[in-house]
Amino acid sequence: NTSTGGTSSSDDPEISSLYLSDYTIDRGDTVRIYYTLSETADVTVEIVNDEREIIRTLINDLSRTSGSHSVIWDGEDSDGDYVDNGEYTVRVEAVNNDGYDKDDVGLEIGDSNSGTLEITSLALNYDEFDPDNQTLRITFKTDETSDITIRVFDDSDDEVRVLWDGVNKSAGTYTVLWDGEDDDGDQVYDGDYTIEVVADNVDGHYKDSIEVSVNS
């Protein structure tokens, strides 16, 4: 990654913790881009190909407060076509009245679900649930020992809860509970959420997701 700062003012925006949900994805798959701002700033997020051409602008001078944010890329260019396999760069820029910062990270479009590793039978006990009276059960099966990460994202693609973070599990069927709270212990707002399950081991990588609505 590269980062370029502005002036030395403490109010300069600084981009940190730039990372992706996956660094290799299938053509037509989606990827979430995470970053943290030190100060409120206007943020631009762009996808750049290996010829240094901007093929998609995801957000353009959108005001963001200090803290953690994320944005999703659906794998399409500005014309709505899926981009070809190859190497791409995710570029994040932040600017305010006090300064400027930029950071980038590489992404490869290729075969992300690799090897024999697979997640199957991903299911929920509710399509819509009320956290005041119900608990969501997330059930899935993995066919190999792997590190499992389970995250919850809101309809703005911001991460609101990490249920498992690289938990090592052998092959089998598992159930994970979500009480409708975020990482701070506060109940999330009503709306649509995405449950994402990712499995990794030395032989492969696999990702699956499922939607749920919160209605309290």
C-alpha positions in Angstrom: 0.0 0.0 0.0 1.0 3.6 -0.5 0.0 6.6 1.5 0.5 10.3 0.8 -0.1 12.8 3.5 -0.9 16.5 3.3 0.3 19.2 5.7 1.4 18.4 9.3 -1.8 19.7 10.9 -3.4 17.3 13.4 -6.7 17.9 11.5 -5.4 16.4 8.3 -7.4 13.4 7.2 -5.5 10.2 7.5 -6.6 6.9 5.9 -5.7 3.8 7.9 -6.7 0.1 8.1 -7.5 -0.1 4.4 -8.3 -3.7 3.5 -10.6 -5.9 1.4 -13.0 -8.7 2.3 -11.1 -10.8 -0.3 -8.0 -10.1 -2.4 -8.9 -12.6 -5.1 -12.5 -12.8 -6.3 -14.3 -14.4 -9.2 -15.4 -12.4 -12.2 -18.8 -11.0 -11.4 -18.3 -11.4 -7.6 -18.5 -8.6 -5.1 -15.8 -7.3 -2.7 -16.1 -5.1 0.3 -13.6 -2.3 0.8 -12.9 -1.2 4.4 -11.1 1.9 5.6 -10.8 4.2 8.6 -10.6 8.0 8.7 -8.9 10.0 11.4 -11.0 13.1 10.6 -14.2 14.1 8.7 -13.3 14.3 5.0 -14.7 14.1 1.5 -13.9 10.6 0.3 -13.4 9.2 -3.2 -13.1 5.5 -3.9 -12.0 4.3 -7.4 -11.2 1.1 -9.1 -8.1 1.3 -11.4 -6.9 -1.3 -14.0 -3.4 -2.3 -14.7 -3.1 0.4 -17.3 -3.8 3.0 -14.6 -7.2 3.8 -16.1 -10.1 4.5 -13.7 -12.8 2.0 -14.7 -15.2 2.7 -11.9 -15.8 5.4 -9.3 -17.7 3.9 -6.3 -18.1 7.1 -4.3 -17.0 10.6 -5.4 -16.3 13.4 -2.8 -18.8 11.9 -0.3 -18.6 13.4 3.1 -17.6 10.8 5.8 -17.1 11.3 9.5 -14.0 10.0 11.4 -14.2 6.3 12.1 -14.5 3.0 10.2 -16.4 2.8 6.9 -16.9 0.3 4.0 -18.2 0.3 0.5 -19.0 -2.6 -1.9 -17.9 -3.1 -5.4 -20.0 -5.4 -7.6 -17.2 -6.2 -10.1 -18.7 -3.9 -12.8 -17.1 -1.0 -14.7 -18.8 2.4 -15.2 -20.7 0.9 -18.2 -22.3 -1.8 -16.1 -20.2 -4.6 -17.5 -18.3 -7.1 -15.4 -14.6 -6.4 -15.7 -12.2 -9.0 -17.1 -9.9 -11.2 -15.0 -6.7 -9.5 -14.1 -5.1 -7.2 -11.5 -6.8 -4.0 -10.2 -6.1 -1.4 -7.7 -8.6 0.0 -5.1 -7.8 3.7 -4.5 -9.1 5.7 -1.6 -8.7 9.4 -1.3 -9.7 11.7 1.5 -9.6 15.5 1.5 -10.8 18.3 3.8 -9.9 22.0 4.4 -6.7 20.9 6.3 -5.2 18.4 4.0 -5.3 15.3 1.8 -4.4 11.6 2.0 -4.4 8.6 -0.4 -4.0 4.9 0.0 -4.5 1.9 -2.3 -4.6 -1.9 -2.2 -4.3 -4.5 -4.9 -7.1 -6.8 -6.0 -7.1 -9.8 -8.4 -10.1 -10.9 -10.4 -9.7 -14.6 -10.9 -10.7 -17.8 -9.1 -11.5 -17.0 -5.5 -13.4 -20.1 -4.5 -10.4 -22.3 -4.9 -9.4 -25.9 -4.0 -11.9 -28.4 -2.6 -13.0 -26.2 0.4 -16.7 -25.5 0.3 -19.5 -24.0 2.5 -22.9 -25.6 1.9 -26.4 -25.6 3.4 -26.1 -21.9 4.6 -29.5 -21.1 6.1 -31.4 -19.0 8.6 -34.3 -19.9 10.9 -35.9 -16.5 10.0 -36.0 -14.4 6.9 -37.2 -11.6 9.1 -36.7 -11.5 12.9 -37.4 -9.3 15.9 -34.4 -9.1 18.2 -36.6 -8.1 21.1 -38.3 -11.5 21.0 -36.2 -13.8 18.7 -32.6 -14.9 18.1 -31.3 -15.5 14.6 -29.7 -19.0 14.0 -27.2 -19.1 11.2 -26.5 -22.7 10.1 -23.9 -23.9 7.6 -21.7 -26.9 6.8 -18.1 -27.0 5.9 -16.4 -30.0 4.3 -12.9 -29.4 5.6 -11.1 -28.0 8.6 -10.8 -24.3 8.1 -10.8 -20.9 9.7 -14.3 -19.5 9.7 -15.2 -15.7 9.8 -18.8 -14.6 10.0 -19.7 -10.9 9.7 -22.9 -8.9 9.5 -23.3 -6.0 7.2 -26.0 -3.4 7.0 -27.7 -2.1 3.8 -24.9 0.5 3.4 -22.4 -2.4 3.4 -20.9 -1.2 6.7 -19.8 -4.0 9.0 -21.9 -4.0 12.2 -21.0 -7.2 13.9 -18.3 -9.9 13.8 -19.7 -13.1 15.1 -16.7 -15.3 14.4 -13.2 -14.1 13.5 -11.0 -16.8 12.0 -12.4 -19.5 14.3 -10.8 -22.8 13.5 -13.4 -25.6 12.9 -13.2 -29.1 11.6 -15.5 -30.4 8.9 -19.1 -30.5 10.1 -22.4 -28.5 10.6 -22.4 -25.5 12.8 -25.0 -23.0 14.2 -24.1 -19.5 15.2 -26.5 -17.1 17.0 -27.0 -13.4 16.4 -29.0 -11.4 18.9 -29.5 -8.4 16.6 -26.8 -6.3 18.4 -23.8 -4.6 16.9 -20.2 -4.9 18.1 -20.9 -2.1 20.7 -23.8 -4.1 22.2 -26.5 -1.8 20.8 -29.5 -3.2 18.9 -29.2 -2.6 15.2 -31.8 -0.5 13.4 -34.6 -2.1 11.4 -33.6 -2.9 7.9 -31.9 -5.4 5.6 -28.7 -7.1 6.6 -26.2 -9.5 5.0 -24.7 -12.4 6.8 -21.3 -13.3 5.2 -19.5 -16.6 6.0 -15.9 -17.0 4.8 -13.8 -20.2 5.1 -10.0 -20.3 4.6 -7.4 -23.0 4.9 -4.0 -23.8 3.2 -5.8 -25.5 0.3 -8.6 -23.1 -0.5 -10.9 -20.2 0.1 -14.7 -20.1 0.0 -17.3 -17.4 0.7 -21.1 -17.4 0.8 -23.7 -14.9 2.1 -27.4 -14.7 2.9 -29.9 -11.9 3.6 -32.1 -11.2 6.6 -34.4 -8.4 7.6 -34.6 -6.9 11.1 -38.0 -5.7 12.2 -38.4 -4.9 15.9 
